[in-house]
Amino acid sequence: MNQKRVQHPAQSAIEGQISPFEGDYKLTAHFTRDVDSMRLFGRKNKVVVAFICTLSDELGNYISQGRGLAFISYDGERQIERAILYARNSSLIDCAMKASKLSTIFPSDEDGGVKSTTSNQPVPVVNKPSDKQVNYLKSLMETLPTNEQNDLMTQLPQMSRYDVSQLINNLKTA
């Protein structure tokens, strides 16, 4: 019994949309030390290592940028190496996530569904911080130098509840 498989009518349209995305992407990840984050999150009893990862195409065009940091407690060289790799890899993951807009594809617990990638609406921050948290953070930020305040104010709309909480804790112990 030789049955011919019938192709779904949408299959050719799907193939036409998938084909342009197949193949190799020639991207470069460039890592630099994130001195501003190291200074901002540095404390007397903590050592901080932080990286900025910049992703660019083969023509040198900017694609995305991500940040990652880790706190180091000295328990031997192995812990130091792990923290440095964690910070570096976190910056790469953050960069790749921003470049691919993964946050618009995967649902969050609060959303209850998948977000559309075709909408012109701004993508909401997952686990958005409360107004009370944001106001408290802003009051703590007043003690920082103006350039650090400005940097944090530009990052604030993309920060999650957890990010804001961590920053509040770090600024309180400063």
N, C-alpha and C positions, 0 to 999 in steps of 0.2 A: 504494500500500500504506500504509494509515493504521494504524499500530500505536500502541496506547495504552500509555504508559509506566506500569508498575506501581510503585507506591510501596512501599518497604520497610516492613515492619510496625513497625519502631522509629522511623520518621521522625516520626510525630505526637508520640511521647513526647519525642523530641529537641527538636522545635520548642517544646514546652511548657516545656522546661528552658532553652532559649536566649532566648526572648522577654523574660523579665524583665531580662536583662542588656543589652539593646539600648537605645540612646538616648544622651542627653547626660548627663554627670556634671558637676555644678557643684562643682568643687574649687578651692581657693585654696592656692597655694604661697607661704609667707611665709619670707623669708630674713633671717637675723640673723648678725652676725659671731660666729664661734666663738672667743671670747677665750681660753677654757681650752686649746683645742687649739693656738692660736697661741703661747701661753705655754709649753705643754708641749713642742712640737716646735721652738720657736725656738732658734736657735744664733747664735753670734757671727758666723759667716760666711754665714748663710742668713737670708733674710726669708721668713716664712710667712704665707700668707693662707688663712683657713679660714671656712667657712660652715656654718650649721645650717639645713636646710630643714624646715619644718613644714607638712604637708599637712592641710587641714581641709575639711569639707563646708560647704554653704551656711548651715547652722545654727551653724557655729563649732565643731562637734564635731571633736576630734582624730582624725586617721586614721593618720598615720605621721610619723616624723621621721628625717632622714638627715643625714649629715655628709660634707663634702668638703674637701680641703685641697690646696694646691700650694706648692712652694718656688719662690722667685723669685731669679734671679740677674740683676743689672742689665745688660741688653744693649740698653737703649733702651726707650721707652714701649711698643712693640709687644709685647715679651716680658712686660711687666708686665700689660698688658691681657689677653693670652692666659692667663697664670697665674690671674688673677682670674676670668675666665670658666670656666676649667677647674675651679677650686675650687667655684664656684657651681653649675655643671652637674653636677659629681660629687655634690654634696649632694642635688640634685634626683633624680638617677638612683638614688642610695642610698635615698632616701625612697620613690620609686615602687616600687623593687624590694621593699622591706620591706612596703609597703602591699599589693602584689599577690602577695606570697609567691612570687616567681619562683624562689627557691632551692629550693622544694619541687617545682617543675614540671620544671625542666631537670636532666638527669642530669649528674653530674660524672665525670671520668675514673676516679676511684677506685670509684664506685658500680657502674658497668657497667649501669645501667638507670635507669628513671624512678622517682622517689619518689612515693608515694601522698600525695595532699593530704587524704585522709579519715582518715588514721591519727591516733590520739591520742598516738602516740609523739613525743617531741621530735625536731625536725629536726636532724640532725647537721651540724656545721660542715664545709663543703667544705675539703679540705686542712687538716685539724685539726693544730695544732702538736703537736710531740712533748712528752712529759713533761719531757725535759731542757731544751727551750726555755722551757717555762712556768716551771720552777723557776728557771732563770737570770734570766728576766724579773722574777720576784718578788723575787729578791735585788737586782736593780738598782733596783727600785721602792722599796726601803726607804729610799733617799736622798731620795725625793720628799716633799713635804708630805703630811700625812694625807688632806686632801680630794682631792688628785690620785691618791693610792694607791687610795682608795675608788672614785673614778670609773673608774680603769683595771681594778680588780677586777670591777666590774659589767660592763664591756665585754669582759673576757677570754673568757668562754664563747662569744661570737659572733665572736671574732677568728680569722682564717685563719692558716696557717703564715706566709704572706707578711706579714700585718699584725704578727704577733709579731716576726718577723725585723726589720722596719723599725723597730719601737719599740725593740728591743734595740740596734740600731745608733745610733739617736738618743740613747738614754740613755747609751750608752758614750762618745759624743762630747761629752756635756754638761759 
